[in-house]
Amino acid sequence: MAERLFLRLDDDPLHGPESGVPAGTLRALPVCESLQRHVSHILMYRETFAEGHEMRERVLPDGAVRLVFNFGDAPSADDGEGYAVEAIGASAAPVVVRMRRRVEGLSVTLRPGAAAALLGMPAGEISGGAVHLDALWHGEGSELLARMAEAPDDAARVALLHAALQRRLAGSDTKSQPVAAAMRAAQLIAASGGRRPLREVAAAVGVGERRLQQLFQAHAGLSPRAWSRLARLHGCLRALRLQPSSPAWADVALDSGFYDQSHLVNEFRALCGVTPTEFMGHAVSGSSKTAR
């Protein structure tokens, strides 16, 4: 059974060069100004597989909460069920997505802290899993999916999506102090590549370290430590894009903030599900046939 890699870092327009996604499969759609504080990006994806063929895609974690609207055959994650419309919780673990037949849909990536406003519950309540969006939106998820499926083009679909998300924001408290603190902490940790001590992050947002743990788990859906681990990994992955195909791993480890090479290897296995060498093999294979 074929398996490919999918990686998207914050500054990648569609996906990273390591991804094995065929060119033209993904398309970025605009996020209206009123939603940009809560939604980082919207992607449309389309791909068709031969009958009886299954593609396994190893998706590396970015720690984000997502809304997914499937117009075709819903992919399934690991051994779980795929929903036509779903909210996917934040995770620091890789997910193997299984795709068959006609895959077509919209993926909406939320910023840290946005789940409470857009889903009606803190991100921590769906961490590491997926739920049918109707369970959170009281049936409105399936209604929106049906309207988008009937829309004449992608621009009309994203307009319907924008309107639905704006309505949900209008009825929520989008500037609460706890949410703002969690969002600011996430930004500080990411900007430091996961190297800033959490006690400093807590002090910078005006809370104690224990309170930071509570706020972050609730509103980002991960612990601050897990977010730091992902930030450090992402910094390492960016650095690897500038390295030869056989980098000096001990130097990469130290330059990226790991204790040593063993620490780097262990984190790759935990967060990516592959070793650094296996990742580079995927990266070379993916970059040879895809465009960013």
C-alpha positions, 0 to 999 in steps of 0.5 A: 500500500502506497504511503506519502508524506504531508507537511505544511509549516506556517509560511508554506503557501500550500504544502512543504516541498517534502510532501508527496501531494501531486501538483494542482491537488491543493488550492489556497482560498482567501480568508476574509479580513474579519476572520483572519484573527481566527482562521489562518488558512483555507485549502481546497483539495481534489484528488481521484484514486483508481477503484480499489486503490488506497493512498495512505498519507502521513500528516505531520502535526502542526498543533492546529484545530481544523474544520473539514467539509468533504464533498467526495469520499471522506478520508479516514484517519488511522483506524477511525471513521471519516465524517462528511463534516468534522472538527479535528482536534489539536494533536502533537502526533502524526496521523495516517490518513487513508484516501480512496476514490474521489477526495474533494473538500475544504479544510479550515485551519483555526488559530490557537484560541479560536475554537471557543468562538467558532466551535462553541467549546474550548479546543481542549475538549476535542484534543487528539480526536475528531467529532462530527461538526453537527454535534457542535453546531446542532445540525448546521454543519451538514446544512452548510456542507449541502449548500456549499456542495450545490454552489457553482464554484469555489469562490461561492463555496468560500463565500458561504463558509465565510458567512457561516463563520462570521455568524458564529463569531458575532454571537461569541466573546472573541476578546476574552482575557483567557483566550487572548493570553493563550493566543499570545503565549502560542505566538511567543513560543512559536517565535522562539522556536520552542526555546523560551522557558515556559515561566518566561512565557507565563510572565510575559502574558501576565499569568502564573505557570500553572495558570498558563498550563490550564489556559493553553490546554483549554484554548489551544488544545495542547499543553504549552510543552507540547506546543514548544516541542512542535515549535522546535521540530518545525524549526528543525524541519525548516533548517533541513530544507537548507541541508544536503540530503545527508546532513550532519545530524549531531550539528542539526540537533544542537543548532535546533535546540535539542540536547543531542542527536538521540533527543532529536531522533526520539522527537522525530519518532514521537512527533513524525512517526519516522526517524530523521533519515526516513524523513529525509527519504520522504523529503527527497521523494516528495520534492522530486515530484511536487511544487510548493 
